[in-house]
Amino acid sequence: MNLKISIISLFLFLISAPTTLLEASNNGDGAITFKETEEPQIKRSDFPSGFLFGTATSAYQVEGAYLEDSKSLSNWDVFCHSVGCGKNGENGDIADDHYHMFLGDIELMHSIGIQTYRFSISWARILPRGRFGKVNPAGIMFYNKIIDNLILKGIQPFVTIYHVDFPQELEDRYGSWLNPEMQEEFVYLAESCFKAFGDRVKHWITINEPKLVADYAYELGTIPPSRCSGPFGNCLDGNSDVEPPKQGGSIGLTVHSCMYEPLTDSELDQDAARRAFAFHSGWTLDASIFGDYPEEVKENLGSALPSFSLYEKKFMKNSIDFIGINHYSTTYVKDCTNSSCSATGNRAIRGFVETVGERDGVLIGELTGVEGSYVVPRGMEEIVNLIKIRYNNTPMFITENGYSSPDMNEQRVNELTNDIKRVEYHVKYLDSLAKSIRGGANVRGYFAWSFMDSYEWLQGYNLRFGLYYVDRQMLTRVPKLSARWYKNFLGNNSDLLQSHAISFFFFLISSSATFLEASNNGDGLFIFEEIEEPHIKRSDFPSGFLFGAATSAYQIEGAYLEDGKSLTNWDVFCHSAGCGENGENGDIADDHYHMFMGDIELMHSLGLQAYRFSISWARILPRGRFGEVNSAGIMFYDKIIDNLILKGIEPFVTIHHGDFPQELEDIYGSWLNPEMQEEFMHLAEICFKSFGDRVKYWITINEPKLGSYFAYELGIIPPSRCSEPFGNCLDGNSDPKQGGSVGLTVNSYMYEPLTDSELDHKAAKRAFAFHGGWALDPTIFGDYPEEVKEYIGSELPSFSLDEKSFMKNSTDFIGINHYSSIYAKDCTKSDCSPTENRAIEGFLGTVGERDGVLIGEPMGLERSYVVPSGMEKIVNLIKIRYHNKPMFITENGYSSPDVQEQRVNELTNDVKRVEYHTKYLASLAKSIRGGADVRGYFTWSLIDCYEWLQGYNVRFGLYYVDRQTLTRIPKLSARWYKNFLANKTTDLVKKETS
């Protein structure tokens, strides 16, 4: 049986069968298992159905735009500008630029599946001068946009009114919180917030960590306003009778709540642990709930502590609706009333207690990046239960909980994003929290700190808590492993990419079958005048039409053995046989693996709406089913997808584009073995599970017929097999469950009859059937083309009725890779070469000229010509033959002829490429006006890349790539495409002369 037909048939089966995996991708219970320790099995379903899961940030730490749109200087602006903050004198002037990038950040939150987002109001943004100036409408508008877009995405806003930053003018006027007038300023701020946002915000936090701020700002003097002070102070926390009760909102107070455990079992240390809580969290909570300071505080501070009047006590009592708990760590406490302690611990203001991180030389838990902070998961249950008992089970929210990575110099991005420790931290702390809830604690929500790496006050950007890594140069958000874990947890899915055994293999049988003849099949051989001076604009295409660019993994990624990737068939082939004229390979290619962020910026600068790329099989499954999923590979494509979406670019993913792990070739002989189907199914399953929530367009296999022709008939590309007749492969179908659509891409020459004879007309129709139709007919009609069955006869395996039903209509769209047209001639009754005069080729030949005249101007790729009319013709042929099935032009581009010693300015002044795209797009627009359901167009390619057997000598890119430095240099065509996508006219195209 011919290996070529066998491989085509095998591809056909694989093209649509993977769509069934979209349904399976949501299976799993969300259990996480780590190898290092015996880990808890925590799931979203372990929490009450109404429980809110979210993430948190604060204004100064993420917003940036420190003087934009009438915002005034805040206390932190002035402090960091004058004394410098962080190890390197960093500040929050730009921070994460959330002010300009908030929409993308909300999209990321939505992609994770969070239900609520806690953020704070920049006081200086909405009231730049406090009560001495007007409300800043630009500030109000900014938070309105955040709130409205959150709600649009189904995310509840959870707002902190004051999170340590306020207008510097209030510090200059009042000395900040030391003056009672500051209370009036805060009430005015709160009133402004309630009025502006209270109709949509239902959860408010008045002040974040008031005791911690007082410690650092007014006792230690390490943060603004940097006051060092003696005893003590008085601060009321009242239930604002302004707006929230009328608007159905609730008001809470957030406290920093370390869990304090006694250093020893002595009664003194146990009392010290209780006292430590009272002097920290209790100082503000007792007053807000019971109307007075804790007894422990009054006992130790005595008359130095101001007292409340009966009116004040009544005013404060039960003045909050919930308690916000910022919990990160647990520490030991020892008594200092009868023990020697440091000067810091042996003070009344500290409750005569000292905290230590170790006992008998053993740390209480693993150190984190914050000094004195340890991983002690049990502390979560303990602190929640303590607050439950002490405050009569007032409703609670865990308003912050997170892991700070230790600062490591010169860490690479992949090391920073592979944050296994953070995942372990959240899993264990959530398990501990779930225990407290099962024990009756009234906890109603959990916020991971933080959504993304941000400015961490005196530590600057050296401490990282985020689920997303933020590149400090480009401010790009890169998802960490913890972001993927949180997403899976919130979806109640397993974080382990477990395989589901799905068997789709049918044994091939040789029974006869009836072809489902399509009555509308036409010859598609339309004759058009060549296009002269087309005036093509973006507005000539439908508004929802996608314009993009395309690449593939082996051709651009490089990094051929990095981060767990294995050798591919192309790695081995090019290393052993040498590829291209100079024995080149794709070991480095365009180094897209390390430079993808810059490449996405180029796409964004062009205005692309979609980007088609392929998955490197060996990068995510280095050993196929014989090994584990490579997390670094998954992470790489996660970063590409997330950053594309962040830039408003639709990812359009090809699962298999020519390259696969060499181990599968060694074990199976690649596609010749049915086991390879199972390997591909496993690959598709992993892709759908990992990326299907964000990728809506999938191509299973790129150009299956062309791949089989070169690999299994001619034997010129890996695995270099030459074969006799024929083979079979099935194609299956199932409903996508993630809103995605699955298609197949075919290489589609337009075949013109060499002469007007009936034989050559039939040969042209037959040429399409033996190339594009061989793959498309089974996936749409359920059987091979009639022309193929007629010429190959009994050597072609037939499909059973079940197989036909399984394959029929199994593709949602047709991908068309169209570059050129060519003449076709009949060989049944004409002299042809031995290569052409074969059943496997349909007894036809193809030629590029007629009567000594070329069909079009030659391009750099052999047997490839510029024939713009072919675009309209091939689209119309496919429209008629396949009942106007949705189409995408998945590749179309101009290959520059290889000219020795061309200078860069000659390579980048690619007028011919601009003319090519202009004319082909004009031809495509004509077919769309004629009713063809074409939904997108991808230029091949974004950048010059490795072009298989041609190496780097043939160039298709909009950007020239310097082979020494790998610098991307825009060609004239990049400028043209950018102008075209912006619907601008351009004079870049020369008029043709006859």
Secondary structure as the mmCIF struct_conf table of DSSP 4:
data_model
#
loop_
_struct_conf.conf_type_id
_struct_conf.id
_struct_conf.beg_label_comp_id
_struct_conf.beg_label_asym_id
_struct_conf.beg_label_seq_id
_struct_conf.end_label_comp_id
_struct_conf.end_label_asym_id
_struct_conf.end_label_seq_id
STRN STRN1 ASN A 2 ASN A 2
HELX_RH_AL_P HELX_RH_AL_P1 LEU A 3 SER A 16
HELX_RH_3T_P HELX_RH_3T_P1 ALA A 17 THR A 20
HELX_RH_AL_P HELX_RH_AL_P2 LEU A 21 ALA A 24
TURN_TY1_P TURN_TY1_P1 SER A 25 ASN A 26
BEND BEND1 GLY A 28 GLY A 28
BEND BEND2 LYS A 35 THR A 37
HELX_RH_3T_P HELX_RH_3T_P2 ARG A 44 ASP A 46
BEND BEND3 PHE A 47 PHE A 47
TURN_TY1_P TURN_TY1_P2 SER A 49 GLY A 50
STRN STRN2 LEU A 52 ALA A 56
HELX_RH_AL_P HELX_RH_AL_P3 ALA A 59 VAL A 62
TURN_TY1_P TURN_TY1_P3 TYR A 66 LEU A 67
BEND BEND4 GLU A 68 GLU A 68
TURN_TY1_P TURN_TY1_P4 ASP A 69 SER A 70
HELX_LH_PP_P HELX_LH_PP_P1 LYS A 71 LEU A 73
STRN STRN3 SER A 74 SER A 74
HELX_RH_AL_P HELX_RH_AL_P4 ASN A 75 VAL A 83
STRN STRN4 CYS A 85 CYS A 85
TURN_TY1_P TURN_TY1_P5 GLY A 86 GLY A 89
STRN STRN5 GLU A 90 GLU A 90
BEND BEND5 GLY A 92 ILE A 94
TURN_TY1_P TURN_TY1_P6 ALA A 95 ASP A 96
HELX_RH_AL_P HELX_RH_AL_P5 HIS A 98 ILE A 112
TURN_TY1_P TURN_TY1_P7 GLY A 113 GLY A 113
BEND BEND6 GLN A 115 GLN A 115
STRN STRN6 THR A 116 SER A 120
HELX_RH_AL_P HELX_RH_AL_P6 TRP A 123 ILE A 126
TURN_TY1_P TURN_TY1_P8 PRO A 128 ARG A 129
HELX_RH_3T_P HELX_RH_3T_P3 GLY A 130 PHE A 132
BEND BEND7 GLY A 133 GLY A 133
HELX_RH_AL_P HELX_RH_AL_P7 PRO A 137 LEU A 152
TURN_TY1_P TURN_TY1_P9 LYS A 153 GLY A 154
STRN STRN7 GLN A 156 TYR A 162
BEND BEND8 HIS A 163 VAL A 164
STRN STRN8 PRO A 167 PRO A 167
HELX_RH_AL_P HELX_RH_AL_P8 GLN A 168 TYR A 174
HELX_RH_3T_P HELX_RH_3T_P4 SER A 176 LEU A 178
BEND BEND9 ASN A 179 ASN A 179
TURN_TY1_P TURN_TY1_P10 PRO A 180 PRO A 180
HELX_RH_AL_P HELX_RH_AL_P9 GLU A 181 PHE A 197
TURN_TY1_P TURN_TY1_P11 GLY A 198 ARG A 200
STRN STRN9 HIS A 203 ASN A 208
HELX_RH_AL_P HELX_RH_AL_P10 PRO A 210 ALA A 214
HELX_RH_PI_P HELX_RH_PI_P1 ASP A 215 GLU A 219
BEND BEND10 LEU A 220 LEU A 220
BEND BEND11 ILE A 223 ILE A 223
TURN_TY1_P TURN_TY1_P12 PRO A 224 PRO A 225
BEND BEND12 PRO A 231 PRO A 231
BEND BEND13 VAL A 242 GLU A 243
HELX_RH_AL_P HELX_RH_AL_P11 PRO A 244 GLN A 247
TURN_TY1_P TURN_TY1_P13 GLY A 248 GLY A 248
STRN STRN10 SER A 250 HIS A 256
STRN STRN11 MET A 259 PRO A 262
BEND BEND14 LEU A 263 SER A 266
HELX_RH_AL_P HELX_RH_AL_P12 GLU A 267 PHE A 277
HELX_RH_PI_P HELX_RH_PI_P2 ALA A 278 GLY A 282
HELX_RH_AL_P HELX_RH_AL_P13 TRP A 283 ILE A 289
TURN_TY1_P TURN_TY1_P14 PHE A 290 PHE A 290
BEND BEND15 GLY A 291 ASP A 292
HELX_RH_AL_P HELX_RH_AL_P14 GLU A 295 LEU A 301
HELX_RH_3T_P HELX_RH_3T_P5 GLY A 302 ALA A 304
BEND BEND16 LEU A 305 LEU A 305
HELX_RH_AL_P HELX_RH_AL_P15 LEU A 310 MET A 316
TURN_TY1_P TURN_TY1_P15 LYS A 317 ASN A 318
BEND BEND17 ASP A 321 ASP A 321
STRN STRN12 PHE A 322 ASN A 326
STRN STRN13 THR A 330 ASP A 335
BEND BEND18 THR A 337 SER A 339
TURN_TY1_P TURN_TY1_P16 ALA A 343 GLY A 345
BEND BEND19 ASN A 346 ARG A 347
HELX_RH_3T_P HELX_RH_3T_P6 ALA A 348 ARG A 350
TURN_TY1_P TURN_TY1_P17 GLY A 351 GLY A 351
BEND BEND20 PHE A 352 PHE A 352
STRN STRN14 VAL A 353 VAL A 356
BEND BEND21 GLY A 357 GLY A 357
STRN STRN15 GLU A 358 ARG A 359
TURN_TY1_P TURN_TY1_P18 ASP A 360 GLY A 361
STRN STRN16 VAL A 362 LEU A 363
BEND BEND22 ILE A 364 GLY A 365
STRN STRN17 GLU A 366 LEU A 367
BEND BEND23 GLY A 369 VAL A 370
TURN_TY1_P TURN_TY1_P19 GLU A 371 GLY A 372
STRN STRN18 TYR A 374 VAL A 375
TURN_TY1_P TURN_TY1_P20 PRO A 377 PRO A 377
HELX_RH_AL_P HELX_RH_AL_P16 ARG A 378 ARG A 390
TURN_TY1_P TURN_TY1_P21 TYR A 391 ASN A 393
STRN STRN19 MET A 396 ASN A 401
HELX_LH_PP_P HELX_LH_PP_P2 SER A 404 SER A 404
STRN STRN20 SER A 405 SER A 405
HELX_LH_PP_P HELX_LH_PP_P3 PRO A 406 ASP A 407
TURN_TY1_P TURN_TY1_P22 ASN A 409 GLU A 410
HELX_RH_AL_P HELX_RH_AL_P17 VAL A 413 THR A 417
HELX_RH_AL_P HELX_RH_AL_P18 ILE A 420 ARG A 438
TURN_TY1_P TURN_TY1_P23 GLY A 439 GLY A 440
STRN STRN21 VAL A 443 TRP A 449
BEND BEND24 PHE A 451 PHE A 451
STRN STRN22 MET A 452 MET A 452
HELX_RH_3T_P HELX_RH_3T_P7 TRP A 457 GLN A 459
TURN_TY1_P TURN_TY1_P24 GLY A 460 TYR A 461
BEND BEND25 ASN A 462 LEU A 463
STRN STRN23 ARG A 464 ARG A 464
BEND BEND26 LEU A 467 LEU A 467
STRN STRN24 TYR A 468 VAL A 470
TURN_TY1_P TURN_TY1_P25 ARG A 472 MET A 474
STRN STRN25 ARG A 477 PRO A 479
HELX_RH_AL_P HELX_RH_AL_P19 LEU A 481 LEU A 490
TURN_TY1_P TURN_TY1_P26 GLY A 491 ASN A 492
BEND BEND27 ASP A 495 LEU A 496
STRN STRN26 ILE A 509 ILE A 509
TURN_TY1_P TURN_TY1_P27 SER A 519 ASN A 520
HELX_LH_PP_P HELX_LH_PP_P4 GLU A 529 ILE A 531
BEND BEND28 GLU A 533 GLU A 533
HELX_RH_3T_P HELX_RH_3T_P8 ARG A 538 ASP A 540
BEND BEND29 PHE A 541 PHE A 541
TURN_TY1_P TURN_TY1_P28 SER A 543 GLY A 544
STRN STRN27 LEU A 546 ALA A 550
HELX_RH_AL_P HELX_RH_AL_P20 ALA A 553 ILE A 556
TURN_TY1_P TURN_TY1_P29 TYR A 560 LEU A 561
BEND BEND30 GLU A 562 GLU A 562
TURN_TY1_P TURN_TY1_P30 ASP A 563 GLY A 564
HELX_LH_PP_P HELX_LH_PP_P5 LYS A 565 LEU A 567
STRN STRN28 THR A 568 THR A 568
HELX_RH_AL_P HELX_RH_AL_P21 ASN A 569 SER A 576
TURN_TY1_P TURN_TY1_P31 ALA A 577 ALA A 577
STRN STRN29 CYS A 579 CYS A 579
TURN_TY1_P TURN_TY1_P32 GLY A 580 GLY A 583
STRN STRN30 GLU A 584 GLU A 584
BEND BEND31 GLY A 586 ILE A 588
TURN_TY1_P TURN_TY1_P33 ALA A 589 ASP A 590
HELX_RH_AL_P HELX_RH_AL_P22 HIS A 592 LEU A 606
TURN_TY1_P TURN_TY1_P34 GLY A 607 GLY A 607
BEND BEND32 GLN A 609 GLN A 609
STRN STRN31 ALA A 610 SER A 614
HELX_RH_AL_P HELX_RH_AL_P23 TRP A 617 ILE A 620
TURN_TY1_P TURN_TY1_P35 PRO A 622 ARG A 623
HELX_RH_3T_P HELX_RH_3T_P9 GLY A 624 PHE A 626
BEND BEND33 GLY A 627 GLY A 627
HELX_RH_AL_P HELX_RH_AL_P24 SER A 631 LEU A 646
TURN_TY1_P TURN_TY1_P36 LYS A 647 GLY A 648
STRN STRN32 GLU A 650 HIS A 656
BEND BEND34 HIS A 657 GLY A 658
STRN STRN33 PRO A 661 PRO A 661
HELX_RH_AL_P HELX_RH_AL_P25 GLN A 662 TYR A 668
HELX_RH_3T_P HELX_RH_3T_P10 SER A 670 LEU A 672
BEND BEND35 ASN A 673 ASN A 673
TURN_TY1_P TURN_TY1_P37 PRO A 674 PRO A 674
HELX_RH_AL_P HELX_RH_AL_P26 GLU A 675 PHE A 691
TURN_TY1_P TURN_TY1_P38 GLY A 692 ARG A 694
STRN STRN34 TYR A 697 ASN A 702
HELX_RH_AL_P HELX_RH_AL_P27 PRO A 704 SER A 708
HELX_RH_PI_P HELX_RH_PI_P3 TYR A 709 GLU A 713
BEND BEND36 LEU A 714 LEU A 714
BEND BEND37 ILE A 717 ILE A 717
TURN_TY1_P TURN_TY1_P39 PRO A 718 PRO A 719
STRN STRN35 PRO A 725 PRO A 725
BEND BEND38 LYS A 737 GLY A 739
STRN STRN36 SER A 741 ASN A 747
HELX_LH_PP_P HELX_LH_PP_P6 TYR A 749 TYR A 749
STRN STRN37 MET A 750 PRO A 753
BEND BEND39 LEU A 754 SER A 757
HELX_RH_AL_P HELX_RH_AL_P28 GLU A 758 PHE A 770
TURN_TY1_P TURN_TY1_P40 HIS A 771 HIS A 771
HELX_RH_AL_P HELX_RH_AL_P29 GLY A 772 PHE A 781
BEND BEND40 GLY A 782 ASP A 783
HELX_RH_AL_P HELX_RH_AL_P30 GLU A 786 ILE A 792
HELX_RH_3T_P HELX_RH_3T_P11 GLY A 793 GLU A 795
BEND BEND41 LEU A 796 LEU A 796
STRN STRN38 SER A 798 SER A 798
HELX_RH_AL_P HELX_RH_AL_P31 LEU A 801 MET A 807
TURN_TY1_P TURN_TY1_P41 LYS A 808 ASN A 809
BEND BEND42 ASP A 812 ASP A 812
STRN STRN39 PHE A 813 ASN A 817
STRN STRN40 SER A 821 ASP A 826
BEND BEND43 THR A 828 SER A 830
TURN_TY1_P TURN_TY1_P42 PRO A 834 GLU A 836
BEND BEND44 ASN A 837 ARG A 838
HELX_RH_3T_P HELX_RH_3T_P12 ALA A 839 GLU A 841
TURN_TY1_P TURN_TY1_P43 GLY A 842 GLY A 842
BEND BEND45 PHE A 843 PHE A 843
STRN STRN41 LEU A 844 VAL A 847
BEND BEND46 GLY A 848 GLY A 848
STRN STRN42 GLU A 849 ARG A 850
TURN_TY1_P TURN_TY1_P44 ASP A 851 GLY A 852
STRN STRN43 VAL A 853 LEU A 854
BEND BEND47 ILE A 855 GLY A 856
STRN STRN44 GLU A 857 PRO A 858
BEND BEND48 GLY A 860 LEU A 861
TURN_TY1_P TURN_TY1_P45 GLU A 862 ARG A 863
STRN STRN45 TYR A 865 VAL A 866
TURN_TY1_P TURN_TY1_P46 PRO A 868 PRO A 868
HELX_RH_AL_P HELX_RH_AL_P32 SER A 869 ARG A 881
TURN_TY1_P TURN_TY1_P47 TYR A 882 ASN A 884
STRN STRN46 MET A 887 ASN A 892
HELX_LH_PP_P HELX_LH_PP_P7 SER A 895 SER A 895
STRN STRN47 SER A 896 SER A 896
HELX_LH_PP_P HELX_LH_PP_P8 PRO A 897 ASP A 898
TURN_TY1_P TURN_TY1_P48 GLN A 900 GLU A 901
HELX_RH_AL_P HELX_RH_AL_P33 VAL A 904 THR A 908
HELX_RH_AL_P HELX_RH_AL_P34 VAL A 911 ARG A 929
TURN_TY1_P TURN_TY1_P49 GLY A 930 GLY A 931
STRN STRN48 VAL A 934 TRP A 940
BEND BEND49 LEU A 942 LEU A 942
STRN STRN49 ILE A 943 ILE A 943
HELX_RH_3T_P HELX_RH_3T_P13 TRP A 948 GLN A 950
TURN_TY1_P TURN_TY1_P50 GLY A 951 TYR A 952
BEND BEND50 ASN A 953 VAL A 954
STRN STRN50 ARG A 955 ARG A 955
BEND BEND51 LEU A 958 LEU A 958
STRN STRN51 TYR A 959 VAL A 961
TURN_TY1_P TURN_TY1_P51 ARG A 963 THR A 965
STRN STRN52 ARG A 968 PRO A 970
HELX_RH_AL_P HELX_RH_AL_P35 LEU A 972 LEU A 981
TURN_TY1_P TURN_TY1_P52 ALA A 982 ASN A 983
BEND BEND52 VAL A 989 VAL A 989
HELX_LH_PP_P HELX_LH_PP_P9 LYS A 990 GLU A 992
#
